[in-house]
Amino acid sequence: MNSAILDLIEKVAARVAEGKLAATDGSAFLRRLIHGPALAFVVKWTATPLDDLALELFKSLIPE
């Protein structure tokens, strides 16, 4: 599956693993992605309600 968002997350994770990006910067990126409007917009337009539940789960597990 080709997904620009997943590609971006993988690139951030790789940069953290390589020491090119601090882990705090990587976690800040994930918090911004999970709690931001862009991902909420994408999830809103998906056909399955499980995506909505997954996003809410991530929001509860990863505080702002």
C-alpha positions as CSV (number, residue, x, y, z in Angstrom):
1,M,0.0,0.0,0.0
2,N,1.4,3.4,-0.9
3,S,0.7,6.1,1.7
4,A,2.4,9.5,1.8
5,I,1.6,9.8,5.5
6,L,3.1,6.4,6.4
7,D,6.1,7.2,4.3
8,L,6.6,10.4,6.2
9,I,6.3,8.7,9.6
10,E,8.8,6.0,8.5
11,K,11.3,8.7,7.4
12,V,11.0,10.5,10.8
13,A,11.5,7.2,12.6
14,A,14.5,6.4,10.5
15,R,16.0,9.8,11.2
16,V,15.5,9.3,14.9
17,A,17.1,5.8,14.7
18,E,20.1,7.3,12.7
19,G,20.6,10.0,15.3
20,K,19.8,12.7,12.8
21,L,16.7,13.8,14.7
22,A,16.2,13.8,18.5
23,A,13.6,11.4,19.9
24,T,11.8,14.4,21.4
25,D,11.4,15.9,18.0
26,G,10.1,12.6,16.6
27,S,7.5,12.3,19.4
28,A,6.5,16.0,18.9
29,F,5.9,15.2,15.2
30,L,3.7,12.2,16.1
31,R,1.7,14.2,18.7
32,R,1.1,17.0,16.1
33,L,0.1,14.5,13.5
34,I,-2.3,12.6,15.8
35,H,-3.9,15.6,17.3
36,G,-3.8,17.9,14.2
37,P,-6.6,18.6,11.7
38,A,-4.9,16.9,8.7
39,L,-5.2,13.3,10.0
40,A,-8.7,14.0,11.4
41,F,-9.7,15.2,7.9
42,V,-8.4,12.0,6.2
43,V,-10.0,9.7,8.8
44,K,-13.3,11.5,8.4
45,W,-13.5,10.6,4.7
46,T,-12.6,6.9,5.2
47,A,-15.4,4.4,4.8
48,T,-14.9,2.4,7.9
49,P,-15.7,3.5,11.5
50,L,-12.7,1.6,12.8
51,D,-10.5,4.4,11.5
52,D,-12.3,6.8,13.8
53,L,-11.9,4.4,16.7
54,A,-8.2,4.0,16.0
55,L,-7.6,7.7,15.9
56,E,-9.5,8.2,19.2
57,L,-7.4,5.4,20.7
58,F,-4.2,7.1,19.6
59,K,-5.4,10.4,20.9
60,S,-6.0,8.8,24.3
61,L,-2.7,7.0,24.4
62,I,-0.5,9.9,23.2
63,P,-1.4,13.1,25.0
64,E,-1.0,16.5,23.4
